């Protein structure tokens, strides 16, 4: 456990703007890169003088917009819309249902995008219906950038307040935390299987 924590700390202490941009682009697309593992450690790099925390936050926001735009265009506009128009009837999406969904989404597109950016998992996918139904780009990019940047700022702030204490506690009580974590994960997995 100590070796793992030291390795992670060593890696995160040298995270730079390019890494933040690439990882946050992936995070905002369909790839499962947790933003917490990118932006919280960014503060460690800032503490070491490698990067500026404000610029790191803005780079994270821009990366998130790029990832969302990839979803918007590739999975939404270029692939999703033609697929639903051509094959939707085979998955119970009739032209009438499609038109109704499009009308509902476009009437409330800013609200759906705004709320979707606040919800874990949904924030990765909300750009797909925005692309399918061709939400105007200006409000889509504005809302995405505003909330992604705010989220990055919150995570960087958490890194400032929590990173060192968490590392120290983990190093000091790693064995005990392992004894707690393994049964907790097992119970969680059992609960999800039982619930399903």
C-alpha positions in Angstrom: 0.0 0.0 0.0 2.8 2.4 0.9 4.6 1.7 -2.4 1.4 2.2 -4.4 0.7 5.6 -2.6 4.3 6.7 -3.1 4.1 5.8 -6.8 0.8 7.6 -7.3 2.1 10.7 -5.4 5.2 10.6 -7.6 3.2 10.5 -10.8 0.7 13.1 -9.7 3.4 15.5 -8.6 4.5 15.9 -12.1 1.1 16.2 -13.9 1.2 19.0 -16.4 -1.2 21.0 -18.6 -1.0 18.5 -21.5 -1.8 15.6 -19.2 -4.7 17.6 -17.7 -6.1 18.5 -21.1 -5.9 15.0 -22.5 -7.3 13.3 -19.4 -10.1 15.8 -19.0 -10.9 15.4 -22.7 -11.2 11.7 -22.1 -13.2 12.3 -18.9 -15.8 14.4 -20.7 -16.2 11.8 -23.5 -17.3 8.2 -23.0 -14.0 7.0 -21.5 -14.1 6.3 -17.7 -11.4 8.7 -16.5 -12.5 10.1 -13.2 -12.0 13.9 -13.1 -11.2 13.5 -9.4 -8.0 11.6 -10.2 -6.9 14.3 -12.6 -7.8 17.7 -10.9 -7.3 16.9 -7.3 -3.6 15.8 -7.9 -3.2 18.9 -10.1 -2.9 20.9 -6.9 0.1 18.8 -5.9 1.8 19.9 -9.1 0.8 23.4 -8.4 2.3 23.1 -4.9 5.6 21.9 -6.4 5.6 24.9 -8.7 5.2 22.9 -11.9 1.8 24.4 -12.9 -0.4 27.3 -12.0 -3.7 26.2 -10.3 -5.9 28.8 -12.1 -4.5 27.9 -15.5 -4.8 24.2 -14.6 -8.5 24.7 -13.8 -9.0 26.5 -17.1 -7.2 23.8 -19.1 -9.4 21.2 -17.4 -12.5 23.2 -18.4 -11.2 23.5 -22.0 -10.4 19.7 -22.1 -13.9 18.9 -20.9 -15.4 21.1 -23.7 -13.3 19.3 -26.3 -14.4 15.9 -25.0 -18.0 17.0 -24.9 -17.7 18.3 -28.5 -16.3 14.9 -29.6 -19.4 13.3 -28.2 -21.7 16.0 -29.7 -20.3 15.6 -33.2 -19.2 12.0 -33.5 -21.6 10.1 -31.3 -24.5 12.6 -31.6 -24.6 14.4 -34.9 -22.6 12.2 -37.3 -23.4 8.7 -36.0 -26.3 8.9 -33.6 -28.8 10.9 -35.6 -28.4 9.0 -38.9 -28.5 5.7 -36.9 -31.8 6.6 -35.1 -33.4 8.0 -38.3 -32.5 4.8 -40.2 -32.7 2.0 -37.6 -34.7 3.6 -34.8 -37.8 1.6 -35.7 -36.0 -1.6 -34.9 -35.4 -0.5 -31.3 -38.9 0.9 -30.9 -38.0 4.5 -31.7 -40.5 5.5 -34.4 -40.2 8.7 -36.4 -43.1 10.1 -34.3 -41.3 9.3 -31.0 -38.1 10.7 -32.4 -39.7 14.0 -33.4 -41.5 14.3 -30.1 -38.2 13.7 -28.2 -36.4 16.2 -30.3 -39.1 18.8 -29.7 -39.0 18.2 -25.9 -35.2 18.3 -25.8 -34.9 21.5 -27.9 -37.5 23.3 -25.9 -35.5 22.7 -22.7 -32.0 22.0 -24.1 -30.2 24.6 -21.9 -31.9 23.2 -18.7 -31.1 19.6 -19.7 -27.5 20.4 -20.4 -27.2 22.5 -17.3 -28.6 19.8 -15.0 -26.9 17.0 -16.9 -23.5 18.5 -16.3 -24.2 18.3 -12.5 -25.0 14.6 -12.4 -22.2 11.9 -12.4 -22.2 9.6 -15.5 -25.0 11.8 -17.1 -22.4 14.6 -17.5 -20.4 12.3 -19.8 -23.4 11.5 -22.0 -25.6 14.7 -22.1 -23.6 15.9 -25.1 -24.9 12.9 -27.2 -28.6 13.9 -27.3 -27.4 17.5 -27.7 -25.6 16.4 -30.9 -28.4 14.1 -32.0 -31.0 16.9 -31.8 -28.6 19.6 -32.9 -28.6 21.9 -30.0 -27.1 25.2 -30.9 -23.4 25.2 -30.3 -23.0 28.5 -28.5 -25.2 27.7 -25.5 -23.9 24.1 -25.4 -20.3 25.2 -25.3 -21.0 28.0 -22.8 -22.9 25.8 -20.3 -20.4 23.0 -20.7 -17.3 25.2 -20.2 -18.9 27.1 -17.2 -19.8 24.0 -15.2 -16.8 21.9 -16.2 -14.5 24.8 -15.1 -16.4 25.2 -11.9 -16.1 21.5 -11.2 -12.4 21.5 -11.9 -12.0 24.5 -9.6 -13.8 22.6 -6.8 -11.6 19.6 -7.3 -8.4 21.7 -7.3 -9.6 23.3 -4.1 -10.3 19.9 -2.6 -6.7 18.9 -3.5 -5.5 22.0 -1.6 -7.4 21.1 1.5 -7.4 17.3 1.4 -4.5 15.8 -0.5 -1.7 15.9 2.0 -3.9 14.8 5.0 -5.3 11.9 2.9 -1.8 10.8 1.9 -0.5 11.0 5.4 -3.5 9.0 6.8 -3.2 6.4 4.1 0.5 6.0 4.7 0.0 5.7 8.5 -3.1 3.5 8.5 -2.8 1.8 5.1 -3.1 -1.7 6.5 -6.2 -0.9 8.6 -7.8 0.9 5.7 -7.3 -2.2 3.6 -9.0 -4.3 6.2 -12.0 -1.9 6.0 -12.0 -1.4 2.3 -12.0 -5.0 1.1 -15.2 -6.0 3.1 -16.9 -2.8 2.2 -16.3 -3.3 -1.5 -17.5 -6.9 -1.2 -20.7 -5.8 0.6 -21.3 -3.2 -2.1 -20.9 -5.7 -4.9 -23.2 -8.2 -3.1 -25.8 -5.4 -2.6 -25.7 -4.4 -6.3 -26.1 -8.0 -7.4 -28.9 -8.7 -4.9 -30.7 -5.5 -5.9 -30.4 -6.4 -9.6 
